[in-house]
Amino acid sequence: MSSFAGRMKEYPTISLDRFDRENVHARAYFLSHCHKDHMKGLKGPLLKRKLQFSRTVRLYCSFVTKELLLSNPRYRFWEEFIVPLELESPTQISLVDEASGEKEDVVVTLLPAGHCPGSVMFLFEGCHGNVLYTGDFRFSVGDASRIEHLHSGSRVKDIHSVYLDSTFYDPRFYQIPTREVCLNGISELIRNWICQSSYHVVWLNCKAAYGYEYLFTNLGEEFNTQIHVNNLDMFKKMPEILSYVTTDRRTQIHACRHPKVLIYLMRSFSMVTGCRVVVQPLMGLLFVSLASNRPPCGSEREPRKPTSSSRQEEVPSEPVSVSTPRTLRLKTSCRIFGRSTFTPVSSPSVAR
């Protein structure tokens, strides 16, 4: 959850990933990616009113973020005020005070953040020094050394300040496993679960709308299946992933959203028709909870009768106790699913 207030002291007329309160009065807005904790105030009435009377204020982001943002009807009013910028291409921006006419020029460069589709870091260069705003990011060893715009010749650029995502600024997360290690761990859990019977269903408790594409595609390839989601609209701009997701509830792997996880789990524990494994990547831990096999989308499947020839088809007849839920905890990174290479498309009519 982002706790950044939106302003940098070196360039206080810019607002980043925060669009409420005093940030409304900024001369330029920057959005690092489309996650709600970085979009506070972005559809607020005060900001809408300012845009109606401003001729210079714009929202800067990546091309992918623009497409994802405008795919949500609640943000369509931004369409004429968004300026998408190319990755790793320094761009000069004029910060204009519309009341006095005062102008300040700053050069901004978008750098890939590896967090989710469209996510970027912002490097600002101007009269108040070089400043790097990371937003949410994920780097592997050696990634920073390969970013040309963080270097001047053979040496690292002089960076006056770094505004750093500090989600994992904690000794407990000193060693974060690689994306591949995390994926292998999740795959093994799912394999061991769904192979027990067709009644064993997996629910991936995804906390954000975007950023799990790497997981979906790899699980789809691994188990030759599609991942159930509530709707396909959010993936229309990413045609490469459309073949890995579905609205068909009959699949064993679900990433559909449920409004109240705890309420759902309480209800699920009262069911006696099998089990479900809940994989929840949150705060560096992979939570695996056992509950009934009813998919969280609310689909009603008639359980098939177990066959006498296979023990794998047997369904537990004992209800799971609410007071003693069985929970496994596997340490992993909650941001293993970013670094997307999916390319957005402008056309809204992408075949499902």
TASUL-V585526 format. One record per pair of residues at least 12 apart in sequence whose C-alpha atoms are under 10 Angstrom apart, sorted by sequence separation. I is the first residue (numbers start at 0). J is the second residue. If there is no record, write none. Layout:
I&J, I&J
This chain:
3&15, 4&16, 5&17, 12&24, 13&25, 14&26, 15&27, 16&28, 17&29, 18&30, 65&77, 66&78, 69&81, 92&104, 93&105, 108&120, 109&121, 110&122, 120&132, 121&133, 143&155, 189&201, 203&215, 214&226, 215&227, 275&287, 276&288, 277&289, 302&314, 3&16, 4&17, 5&18, 12&25, 13&26, 14&27, 15&28, 16&29, 17&30, 28&41, 65&78, 68&81, 91&104, 92&105, 93&106, 107&120, 108&121, 109&122, 119&132, 120&133, 121&134, 188&201, 189&202, 231&244, 264&277, 275&288, 276&289, 277&290, 3&17, 4&18, 5&19, 11&25, 12&26, 13&27, 14&28, 15&29, 16&30, 91&105, 92&106, 107&121, 108&122, 109&123, 119&133, 120&134, 230&244, 231&245, 274&288, 275&289, 276&290, 1&16, 2&17, 4&19, 5&20, 6&21, 11&26, 12&27, 13&28, 14&29, 15&30, 16&31, 90&105, 91&106, 92&107, 107&122, 108&123, 118&133, 119&134, 120&135, 229&244, 230&245, 231&246, 274&289, 275&290, 276&291, 1&17, 4&20, 5&21, 6&22, 12&28, 13&29, 14&30, 15&31, 16&32, 65&81, 89&105, 90&106, 91&107, 106&122, 107&123, 108&124, 118&134, 119&135, 120&136, 225&241, 226&242, 227&243, 228&244, 229&245, 230&246, 273&289, 274&290, 275&291, 276&292, 4&21, 5&22, 16&33, 23&40, 41&58, 65&82, 66&83, 89&106, 90&107, 91&108, 106&123, 107&124, 118&135, 119&136, 225&242, 226&243, 227&244, 228&245, 229&246, 230&247, 273&290, 274&291, 275&292, 4&22, 16&34, 22&40, 23&41, 65&83, 88&106, 89&107, 90&108, 105&123, 106&124, 107&125, 118&136, 131&149, 185&203, 224&242, 225&243, 226&244, 227&245, 228&246, 229&247, 272&290, 273&291, 274&292, 275&293, 6&25, 16&35, 17&36, 18&37, 19&38, 20&39, 58&77, 62&81, 64&83, 65&84, 88&107, 89&108, 90&109, 105&124, 106&125, 224&243, 225&244, 226&245, 227&246, 228&247, 229&248, 271&290, 272&291, 273&292, 274&293, 275&294, 5&25, 16&36, 17&37, 18&38, 19&39, 20&40, 23&43, 57&77, 58&78, 61&81, 62&82, 63&83, 87&107, 88&108, 89&109, 104&124, 105&125, 106&126, 114&134, 115&135, 223&243, 224&244, 225&245, 226&246, 227&247, 228&248, 270&290, 271&291, 272&292, 273&293, 275&295, 16&37, 17&38, 18&39, 19&40, 24&45, 58&79, 59&80, 60&81, 61&82, 62&83, 63&84, 87&108, 88&109, 89&110, 104&125, 105&126, 110&131, 112&133, 114&135, 115&136, 219&240, 224&245, 225&246, 226&247, 227&248, 268&289, 269&290, 270&291, 271&292, 272&293, 15&37, 16&38, 17&39, 18&40, 19&41, 23&45, 24&46, 57&79, 58&80, 59&81, 60&82, 61&83, 62&84, 63&85, 86&108, 87&109, 88&110, 103&125, 104&126, 105&127, 107&129, 110&132, 111&133, 112&134, 113&135, 114&136, 115&137, 212&234, 225&247, 226&248, 227&249, 267&289, 268&290, 269&291, 270&292, 271&293, 5&28, 15&38, 16&39, 17&40, 18&41, 19&42, 23&46, 57&80, 58&81, 59&82, 60&83, 61&84, 62&85, 84&107, 85&108, 86&109, 87&110, 103&126, 105&128, 106&129, 107&130, 108&131, 109&132, 110&133, 112&135, 113&136, 114&137, 203&226, 216&239, 219&242, 220&243, 226&249, 227&250, 252&275, 267&290, 268&291, 270&293, 5&29, 16&40, 17&41, 18&42, 19&43, 22&46, 23&47, 56&80, 57&81, 58&82, 59&83, 60&84, 61&85, 62&86, 84&108, 85&109, 86&110, 87&111, 105&129, 107&131, 112&136, 113&137, 114&138, 202&226, 203&227, 209&233, 216&240, 219&243, 225&249, 226&250, 227&251, 228&252, 229&253, 251&275, 252&276, 253&277, 254&278, 264&288, 266&290, 267&291, 268&292, 291&315, 16&41, 18&43, 19&44, 20&45, 23&48, 24&49, 55&80, 56&81, 57&82, 58&83, 59&84, 60&85, 61&86, 84&109, 85&110, 86&111, 111&136, 112&137, 113&138, 201&226, 202&227, 208&233, 209&234, 212&237, 215&240, 216&241, 218&243, 219&244, 225&250, 226&251, 227&252, 228&253, 229&254, 230&255, 264&289, 265&290, 266&291, 267&292, 19&45, 20&46, 23&49, 50&76, 54&80, 57&83, 60&86, 111&137, 112&138, 113&139, 122&148, 208&234, 216&242, 217&243, 224&250, 225&251, 226&252, 227&253, 228&254, 229&255, 264&290, 265&291, 267&293, 18&45, 19&46, 23&50, 26&53, 33&60, 50&77, 53&80, 111&138, 122&149, 129&156, 130&157, 131&158, 136&163, 137&164, 212&239, 213&240, 216&243, 224&251, 225&252, 226&253, 227&254, 228&255, 229&256, 263&290, 264&291, 267&294, 291&318, 18&46, 27&55, 28&56, 29&57, 30&58, 31&59, 32&60, 129&157, 130&158, 131&159, 132&160, 133&161, 134&162, 135&163, 136&164, 186&214, 190&218, 212&240, 215&243, 216&244, 224&252, 225&253, 226&254, 227&255, 228&256, 229&257, 267&295, 290&318, 291&319, 26&55, 27&56, 28&57, 29&58, 30&59, 31&60, 32&61, 47&76, 50&79, 128&157, 129&158, 130&159, 131&160, 132&161, 133&162, 134&163, 135&164, 136&165, 185&214, 189&218, 193&222, 215&244, 222&251, 226&255, 227&256, 272&301, 273&302, 290&319, 26&56, 27&57, 28&58, 29&59, 30&60, 31&61, 33&63, 34&64, 47&77, 50&80, 128&158, 129&159, 130&160, 131&161, 132&162, 133&163, 134&164, 135&165, 136&166, 222&252, 272&302, 289&319, 290&320, 25&56, 26&57, 27&58, 28&59, 29&60, 30&61, 32&63, 33&64, 42&73, 86&117, 128&159, 129&160, 130&161, 131&162, 132&163, 133&164, 134&165, 135&166, 182&213, 186&217, 190&221, 212&243, 264&295, 290&321, 5&37, 24&56, 25&57, 26&58, 27&59, 28&60, 29&61, 32&64, 33&65, 41&73, 42&74, 87&119, 91&123, 127&159, 128&160, 129&161, 130&162, 131&163, 132&164, 133&165, 182&214, 186&218, 190&222, 212&244, 263&295, 1&34, 3&36, 31&64, 32&65, 33&66, 41&74, 42&75, 59&92, 86&119, 89&122, 90&123, 91&124, 181&214, 185&218, 189&222, 219&252, 0&34, 1&35, 2&36, 3&37, 5&39, 30&64, 33&67, 34&68, 42&76, 86&120, 87&121, 89&123, 91&125, 124&158, 183&217, 218&252, 290&324, 0&35, 1&36, 2&37, 30&65, 32&67, 33&68, 42&77, 86&121, 87&122, 89&124, 111&146, 123&158, 124&159, 178&213, 182&217, 183&218, 186&221, 260&295, 289&324, 290&325, 0&36, 1&37, 32&68, 41&77, 110&146, 122&158, 139&175, 178&214, 182&218, 186&222, 288&324, 289&325, 290&326, 0&37, 1&38, 56&93, 57&94, 110&147, 139&176, 140&177, 215&252, 258&295, 288&325, 289&326, 1&39, 55&93, 56&94, 110&148, 139&177, 215&253, 257&295, 287&325, 288&326, 289&327, 55&94, 56&95, 109&148, 110&149, 122&161, 139&178, 215&254, 255&294, 256&295, 257&296, 287&326, 288&327, 55&95, 56&96, 108&148, 254&294, 255&295, 256&296, 257&297, 273&313, 274&314, 286&326, 287&327, 288&328, 54&95, 55&96, 56&97, 108&149, 121&162, 251&292, 253&294, 254&295, 255&296, 273&314, 274&315, 286&327, 287&328, 55&97, 120&162, 252&294, 253&295, 254&296, 255&297, 272&314, 273&315, 285&327, 286&328, 287&329, 15&58, 54&97, 120&163, 211&254, 251&294, 253&296, 271&314, 272&315, 273&316, 284&327, 285&328, 286&329, 14&58, 15&59, 53&97, 250&294, 271&315, 272&316, 273&317, 274&318, 284&328, 285&329, 286&330, 249&294, 271&316, 272&317, 273&318, 274&319, 284&329, 285&330, 286&331, 248&294, 270&316, 271&317, 272&318, 273&319, 283&329, 284&330, 285&331, 248&295, 270&317, 271&318, 283&330, 284&331, 285&332, 59&107, 61&109, 205&253, 206&254, 208&256, 248&296, 270&318, 271&319, 282&330, 283&331, 284&332, 285&333, 60&109, 61&110, 67&116, 200&249, 201&250, 202&251, 203&252, 204&253, 205&254, 207&256, 248&297, 249&298, 269&318, 270&319, 277&326, 278&327, 279&328, 280&329, 281&330, 282&331, 283&332, 284&333, 59&109, 61&111, 67&117, 200&250, 201&251, 202&252, 203&253, 204&254, 205&255, 206&256, 246&296, 248&298, 249&299, 268&318, 269&319, 276&326, 277&327, 278&328, 280&330, 281&331, 282&332, 283&333, 64&115, 66&117, 200&251, 201&252, 202&253, 203&254, 204&255, 205&256, 247&298, 248&299, 249&300, 267&318, 268&319, 269&320, 276&327, 278&329, 280&331, 281&332, 282&333, 283&334, 29&81, 64&116, 65&117, 199&251, 200&252, 201&253, 202&254, 203&255, 204&256, 205&257, 248&300, 267&319, 268&320, 269&321, 280&332, 281&333, 282&334, 283&335, 28&81, 29&82, 63&116, 64&117, 197&250, 198&251, 199&252, 200&253, 201&254, 202&255, 203&256, 204&257, 268&321, 280&333, 281&334, 63&117, 64&118, 197&251, 202&256, 267&321, 268&322, 279&333, 280&334, 61&116, 62&117, 63&118, 64&119, 265&320, 266&321, 280&335, 61&117, 62&118, 204&260, 265&321, 268&324, 280&336, 60&117, 61&118, 264&321, 265&322, 60&118, 61&119, 193&251, 60&119, 61&120, 87&146, 89&148, 193&252, 265&324, 60&120, 87&147, 88&148, 264&324, 60&121, 87&148, 189&251, 189&252, 27&92, 27&93, 26&93, 27&94, 227&294, 229&296, 26&94, 27&95, 228&296, 25&94, 26&95, 227&296, 25&95, 26&96, 25&96, 26&97, 24&96, 199&272, 200&273, 201&274, 202&275, 203&276, 204&277, 205&278, 206&279, 198&272, 199&273, 200&274, 201&275, 202&276, 203&277, 204&278, 205&279, 206&280, 198&273, 199&274, 200&275, 201&276, 202&277, 203&278, 204&279, 205&280, 206&281, 26&102, 197&273, 198&274, 199&275, 200&276, 201&277, 202&278, 203&279, 204&280, 205&281, 26&103, 196&273, 198&275, 199&276, 200&277, 201&278, 202&279, 203&280, 204&281, 31&109, 196&274, 31&110, 31&111, 32&112, 13&94, 31&112, 34&115, 193&274, 12&94, 32&114, 33&115, 192&274, 193&275, 204&286, 12&95, 31&114, 32&115, 33&116, 192&275, 193&276, 204&287, 10&94, 12&96, 32&116, 33&117, 34&118, 192&276, 203&287, 32&117, 33&118, 202&287, 31&117, 32&118, 201&287, 202&288, 31&118, 32&119, 189&276, 30&118, 31&119, 32&120, 188&276, 189&277, 201&289, 30&119, 31&120, 189&278, 30&120, 31&121, 188&278, 200&290, 202&292, 12&103, 30&121, 199&290, 200&291, 201&292, 202&293, 204&295, 29&121, 115&207, 117&209, 118&210, 199&291, 200&292, 201&293, 202&294, 10&103, 115&208, 116&209, 117&210, 185&278, 198&291, 199&292, 200&293, 201&294, 202&295, 115&209, 116&210, 198&292, 199&293, 200&294, 201&295, 202&296, 10&105, 114&209, 115&210, 116&211, 185&280, 197&292, 198&293, 199&294, 200&295, 114&210, 115&211, 116&212, 37&134, 113&210, 114&211, 115&212, 37&135, 115&213, 181&280, 188&287, 185&285, 31&132, 34&135, 184&285, 239&340, 240&341, 31&133, 32&134, 185&287, 198&300, 239&341, 31&134, 32&135, 237&340, 238&341, 239&342, 30&134, 31&135, 181&285, 198&302, 237&341, 238&342, 239&343, 31&136, 197&302, 198&303, 236&341, 237&342, 238&343, 15&121, 197&303, 236&342, 237&343, 238&344, 245&351, 176&283, 236&343, 237&344, 244&351, 175&283, 235&343, 236&344, 241&349, 242&350, 196&305, 234&343, 235&344, 236&345, 241&350, 242&351, 172&282, 235&345, 236&346, 241&351, 172&283, 235&346, 236&347, 238&349, 240&351, 171&283, 235&347, 236&348, 237&349, 238&350, 10&123, 196&309, 198&311, 199&312, 235&348, 236&349, 238&351, 9&123, 10&124, 196&310, 197&311, 198&312, 235&349, 10&125, 167&282, 195&310, 196&311, 197&312, 198&313, 199&314, 232&347, 234&349, 235&350, 9&125, 10&126, 166&282, 167&283, 195&311, 196&312, 197&313, 198&314, 235&351, 9&126, 10&127, 15&132, 166&283, 194&311, 195&312, 196&313, 197&314, 232&349, 234&351, 9&127, 10&128, 16&134, 193&311, 194&312, 195&313, 196&314, 8&127, 9&128, 15&134, 195&314, 232&351, 9&129, 10&130, 231&351, 9&130, 116&237, 214&335, 215&336, 8&130, 213&335, 214&336, 7&130, 211&334, 213&336, 214&337, 7&131, 210&334, 211&335, 212&336, 213&337, 7&132, 210&335, 211&336, 212&337, 213&338, 210&336, 211&337, 212&338, 213&339, 206&333, 209&336, 210&337, 211&338, 212&339, 213&340, 205&333, 209&337, 210&338, 211&339, 212&340, 213&341, 210&339, 212&341, 209&339, 3&134, 1&134, 1&135, 0&135, 67&209, 185&329, 184&329, 184&330, 185&331, 184&331, 181&329, 181&330, 182&331, 9&159, 181&331, 182&332, 9&160, 180&331, 181&332, 8&160, 180&332, 181&333, 7&160, 178&331, 181&334, 182&335, 7&161, 176&330, 177&331, 178&332, 181&335, 182&336, 7&162, 175&330, 176&331, 177&332, 178&333, 180&335, 181&336, 6&162, 175&331, 176&332, 178&334, 179&335, 174&331, 175&332, 177&334, 178&335, 172&330, 174&332, 175&333, 177&335, 178&336, 3&162, 172&331, 175&334, 176&335, 178&337, 3&163, 172&332, 175&335, 178&338, 3&164, 71&232, 2&164, 70&232, 71&233, 1&164, 2&165, 70&233, 0&164, 1&165, 2&166, 70&234, 0&165, 1&166, 68&233, 70&235, 167&332, 0&166, 67&233, 70&236, 167&333, 67&234, 67&235, 66&235, 67&236, 66&236, 67&237, 36&207, 66&237, 34&206, 35&207, 34&207, 35&208, 63&236, 33&207, 34&208, 63&237, 33&208, 34&209, 33&209, 34&210, 32&209, 33&210, 137&334, 136&334, 137&335, 135&334, 137&336, 137&337, 138&338, 136&337, 137&338, 136&338, 115&334, 118&337, 114&334, 115&335, 116&336, 117&337, 118&338, 113&334, 114&335, 115&336, 116&337, 117&338, 118&339, 113&335, 114&336, 115&337, 116&338, 117&339, 113&336, 114&337, 115&338, 116&339, 117&340, 113&337, 114&338, 115&339, 116&340, 117&341, 112&337, 113&338, 114&339, 115&340, 116&341, 117&342, 112&338, 113&339, 115&341, 116&342, 117&343, 111&338, 112&339, 113&340, 116&343, 111&339, 67&343, 66&343, 70&347, 63&341, 65&343, 66&344, 63&342, 64&343, 66&345, 62&342, 63&343, 66&346, 62&343, 63&344, 66&347, 62&344, 63&345, 62&345
